[in-house]
């Protein structure tokens, strides 16, 4: 109820809601009143949010609804329109968050304060399911089988076949009227060719869907959203090129090895989701002029690395996920491949209008001993990059040009050695609100966050130290808006702290949450008060120092400790290992 009142500014608006609630409770103080109060919340929504809200009735009870999937379906259904300054997906995120703020959906899979999915409470789901049926907005086969709706009125159909013994088909309906089809569980249809009016076909949770079921898929000429996430699918029909209105194609978690040449005929295709092992035919990437988002382009050879250059021809491309899958342990080839990676991705950053760039390295269990250099990249000051993630690929240093990225809000990097000048450059990025760093070690064994140096808008900071021997210290005035701090500190012996027990957390006055992982040579353990159960003196010292600093803060942040057993060398020993392997000098 507080969510219903949250955006009511005037006293008269509050009184109107209060009067409506009073009448409802007076007439029906029991279960019926809940429905009427939900009706108040529903009719308080603007029209565009009502459609988005009712659409959630497509999904079954207790289902975790992926945000990306939901928003892309909203777009295909026409619930969202692009604005000059925002993409349709960005507007969809605003709608999604608005439903969370109104407590109409529950955020799920929270990461860094952002929900990657949502759930709908059972009572709310019952309400919107009934409302959607009343308004002929969404229809389930159960509703049809009970004769509660005329088949000619069905526009959005969901079939729940998770119970194989009760599997249903669309028999009794007129398929040519159905605009949206979602199937959960077993695929019991004989064919999809009769669904000629489809705009949305979502088979992400469908079992037993086979290649031959896609025969005549080109007859669904108006299809905008197609999701075929099933390991039983091995190829896409060549005639997919006839789907001239297709905007979203999701073929992740399939056996599809190569996309057909006809994919270039999809002139409106904006979002393409594939597995890293899925290949493009030579020369077709640059022809996909409408592409705005591609996840996840896998590179496992020199030739595929060269194909990254084609992306610079895609002027509408906004989000790109690239995974680099090489055996870095081959020293002679590894250096060459690392050079190729930094050159090709640098071309992308310099010449594209990318908003989000993610570079991943798939050999995550093998140390990447060929760090990249980003110094040669030359993005313009007006570069539109907002998110940059380079993970599991270590870089030598933070390049000077990074502080000129005027739009960068989120940065995630793996760096071999954190130097004072690296911290200075990062602090100068004016719009940075999220920073996550993973480092082998710090120069001279220290990482100092200067109180006079930037980070004026940073709200989330994570530092993941891989090896011992580095001390972290926050000075007075550093990170003045920081709300969430997450650090990993390896401490096997007293020398690991480099003479410093005080991290300076007491200087971060706006903190709301602090998460600390202490890594050492002891048994895995997790508790909110380690000092009561652990005998390790150095752990007590670190834990006590951090706890005292956090308790001194006026914001009373939540403090969570975690300890983890990990036997790693001191960073000086690690440097000897790296130098002997590659003759690197740091």
C-alpha positions, 0 to 999 in steps of 0.5 A: 500500500505504501508503494501505491501512495509513494508517487502521490504528492498532494494531500487530495490524492492521498485522501482519495486513495484513503477513501477508496481503501476505507470503502473496500475494507468496510464492505469486505474485510476478508479476502475479497478486499485484497482483490479490490485493493490490487485493483486500485494499484492496477488502475493507478498504473499508466496504460503502458505499465498496465500492459506490461504488468498483465503480460506477466500472467504468461508465466506460471506460478513460482517462475523466475522471469528473466529481465532481458527476456521479458523486456525483449518480449515487451518490445516485440509486443509493441508495449515500448516505443523508442525515444531519441535519447533512449533505446527501447530496451533502456525504456523497458528497464525503466518500466521493469524498475517501476513495477518493482518500486510499486511492489507489484513484482519481486526483484530476483537474482540481485547483483550489485543492487540490480535485479536480473529477474523477477517473480510475481507473488501468487496472490498478484498472479491470480489477480492479473491472470483473471484480469488478463482473461477478462480483457482477452489479453493473455489466454491459457489453454486451461481457460479455453478447455473450460469454455471460458473464452471463444477461440476466435478471441485468443491473441496471446496463448500460453500452454503449460505442459510441464506435466507430460501426462496432461500435455495440451495442444492448441486443438480447438483454437483458430491458430491463425488468430494467435499473435503470441505463443509460449510453451512450457514443458513438452511440445505436443503440437504437430506443427507450427505452420498454422500460426501465421499471425505470430509476433512472438514465439517463445520456446525457451522452456520447451522440451522435445522441440525438434528441427522439423517443427520449424518447417514452414516457419517462414509462414509466420511472416510477422514474427518479431521475437523467436526463442529456440533455446533447446539442445534438440535444435541443431540447425536453423532453416535457410528460409528464416531469411523470409522473416523480414520483421524479426528483431530478436533471435535467441538460439543459446543452449542449442546445437547450432554450429553455424548460422546460415547465409540467409541470416543477412536477409533479416534486415530488422534483426536488432538482438542476436543471442548465440553460444560462443561455439556458434559461427558466422559464415565468412563476411556476413557480420558486416552485412547485419546493419540493424544489429544493436546487441550480440551475445556471445561472439566466441573467438578461438582462432586467428581468423575469427579474431580478424572478423572482429574488425567487421563489427566496426561497420555496424553503426547501430551496435550498442552491446557486444559480448566477446569471449576469447577462447585460446590456450594461453599456456602456449607461450609463442602463440599466446603473445601473438594472440594477446596482441591480436585481441587488444588490436581488434577490440581497440578498433571496436572501441575507437570506431563504434558507437558501443554503449556496453562492451564485455570481453571475457576469457574462457580459460578461467582455471588457467592463469592468463600470463600474457596481459593486454596493453590498452594504451594503443586504443584511442576512443574519442572524448565523446565516446558513448561507452557506458559499461566496459568489462574486461574479465579474466583477461589481465591488462598491464595498466590503466591507460591514460585515455580512460579518464576522458570517457565522459559517459562511462558508468560501470567498469570491471577490469583485471589488472596485473599490478595496481600502481598509484597512477592507475588509481589516479586515472580511475578516480578522474572518470567523472561519471563512474558509479560502479568499479570492480577490480581484480589484481594480482598485487599492488605496486610496492605492496600498497594500494592507496585511495587518495582522499583528494583524488576523484571517485566523486560519484562512485557508489560501488567498489570491489577489490579482489586481491589474488595474492598476498603482500598488498595493503589497501588504505582509504584516506580521509575524503576518499569515495565520498558517495560510496555505498557498497564496499566489497573486498577480498584480502589474502593474509596467510602471515603477518607480512602479508599486511605490509605493516598495515591493519587499518584499511581506513574504512572509517573514512567512508561515511556513506557506506550502507553495506560492507562485505569482506572475504579474508583468504588464508591458510585455514579451514573454510569457515563462514560466520558473522563473528569469526573471533568467537570461533577462530584461533588464528591471531592474524584473522582476529586482528584483521576482523577486529580492525575492520569491525571497529572501523565499520561500527564507528560509521554514522551510517551503521552499514551492514557488515558481512565477513567470509573466510576462505581457505586458499594456499597461494604464494606471497606475491614476491614468489608469484613474481618469480614464477611469472618472470621465469615463465615469460621473462616478464619484468614488472 
